[in-house]
Each structure stands twice: as structure tokens, then as C-alpha cells.
């Protein structure tokens, strides 16, 4: 299976999970500020790193589930970047699913462009490197948030969230081998 097909399968799985959670909880996530979403992603990435370092886990959620959570929270963060947070759950499942599809398609286009230029170098990387890169991206986003969303010469929060989506997908592809 090529990278594009693998991407599509993983995103379909994540989108299905997102949709089911929308049925269970609605768009309660709409009240979350970007800093809270960044922290939620950080918790997931830090858990992955801790499990990688310790070689075992005590809570049943798998590393794969955590990478899927990073994908979904990153998409939610991109939606929040566009729409801002809300005081109430104001998106229905159809609206949220369309936004999810839009941002996951944007991530895919970015991945395809970078894979073209980098020759799929990610295939020679270790899963732990993706975890570290995600944590680095999170620290960058936290700094940008501390700077009120402003950067002087660096890419913004959106680029970092897209990279976290794609690094998580690469990790899931490697973990499925």
C-alpha cells in the first residue's frame, strides 16, 4: 500500500472516531481555547514518549489510539484557529464533519508535497523520532501562544498542527508494519 492509500485509511478511521464522538458528546470541544487543545495534544504525546522510554504501560489505551487522538485534536485545533472558540457547542455533526474533511485534505496535500521533495525520508525514521518531533512542535506552538499568536519569521500554529497530523500518520503506518 502506498503512502496516499495508507493516509486515506488512517484518516477514514480517525474521522469515523471523530464522528462517533460527535454523536456521543456533540461539539462540546468548541468551548476549548487553543492553549487547552495544545495541552491535550501534549499530554498524549508525552504519554507516548513515557511508554517508549519505560517499555511498558499501565493504562490500557494503546500508543496507536494516542496518535489517533493527536490527529483528531490537531484537526480540532485547526477548526478552532479558523472559527475561534465558542461559549457553547455550536456545530452539528454534518458541519463538523465537513470541516474535519477540509482540514484532513489540507494535511494530505501538504504531506504529498513534502513527500515529493523529501523522497519519503520518513520511512527510514523511528517511531520515537515522530514522538519527539511532535513534542517539539507542541513546544513551538506553546511559545507562539505565549507570543499571542505572532511570529517574526517562523511558520504559524497551523503549520505545526498540520505537521503533527502527518507525523502521527507516519507513526501509525510504521506501527502497522
Secondary structure, DSSP 4 states (H G I P E B T S, - for coil): --HHHHHHHHHHHHHHHHHHHHHHHTTGGGG--HHHHHHHHHHHHHHHHHHHHHS--SSS--HHHHHHHHHHHHHHHHHHHHH---SS----HHHHHHHHHHHHHHHHHHHHHHHHHHTTGGGGS-HHHHHHHHHHHHHHHHHHHHTTT--SSS--HHHHHHHHHHHHHHHHHHHT-
